[in-house]
Amino acid sequence: SFLQDKSYQIKPLEMFRAVPRIVQRTATIVSRSAHTARAPPTAAKMVGATLAGAAAVFTVANCSWYNPMSWFASSVDWNGVRQDIETAMEDDIDDQMPGPLLVRLAWHCSGTYDKETGTGGSNGATMRFALESSDGANAGLDKARNLLEPIKAKYPGLTFADLYTFAGKVALEAMGSPEIKWSPGRTDAADETFCPPNGRLPDASQGAAHLRNVFYRMGFNDQEIVALSGAHTLGHCHTDRSGYDGPWTRGPYSLDNDYFNVLFEEKWTVRPNFKPIQYEDSSRELMMLPTDMVIVQDPKFRQWARKYADDMDLFHRDFAAAFAKLIELGVPR
């Protein structure tokens, strides 16, 4: 047990600095056991004692007892962080605006969540470690993380886990999304032992059953699957990252419902002499993945895609709600 590790025996003057490490370990235990049992009594006592000592030094309103990292988050100048993210988005990455890449970073940091075990999700920022960053689904996201490094260094109270998700929120809103609900308070994992297993993110070569397995595991329904798929109106695929190539829409930096419109309006055929399999429109300028085609082929998905193609306000509302839910997964509150 980590509680028997002498490295956790705290001297009074070191108490506050030890809080994040203890809470990260304990929060994971609580999260993993919450769906079957209450938190281990010994762990609860340890954290309670630690927080009681820290409280003698600092008294901060609106802080969760099990998440003292919110103490640091409350001191962060979030308007300043937003402005710095927006400034960073002005610099191209591989000759393309980085907004969609920041959305993908937030998505992939969060999309590893498993509601049955309480593992994965945006808490921990575990993509910092090679065990998770080496997952093929995360190829190229080092570019997004590197873009955010100077911002992390500028704000000492800012965690990577908060920064990665907040950057996704800021990027989406800058590209036309309505406000996405978001709260700080995520912790950074100490090491790669907190990394979820690789292979939890969607595989673009698969079909409807795979999509449902992945998203149902996180707690989403069919409507939310389709709404989140609408994020593919943004950005491009790259052969050196996903293996696929090209943009989904002609407005890759605007969060609108064009993704759904082109799915219905264009005639999609398999791109010849290209692997992995992807689809192209009649102009050969746009592309779709197999998982995109499923959105209009599966009857239950299709009904929602049709609604979003016809009503951008509805899409915006449902997308913002689903994305807010996504980046909150795995965060102890």
Secondary structure, DSSP 4 states (H G I P E B T S, - for coil): -GGG-GGG---GGGHHHHHHHHHHHHHHHHHHHTTTSPPPHHHHHHHHHHHHHHHHH---TT--TT-THHHHHTTS-HHHHHHHHHHHTTS-BTTB-SHHHHHHHHHHHHTT-BTTTTB-SSTB-GGGSHHHHTSGGGTTTHHHHHHHHHHHHH-TT--HHHHHHHHHHHHHHHTTPPP------PPBPSSGGGPPPTT-S--TT--HHHHHHHHHHHT--HHHHHHHHGGGGSSEE-TTTTS--EESSS-TTS-SSHHHHHHHHSPPEEPTT-SS--EE-TTSS-EE-HHHHHHHHSHHHHHHHHHHHH-HHHHHHHHHHHHHHHHHTT---
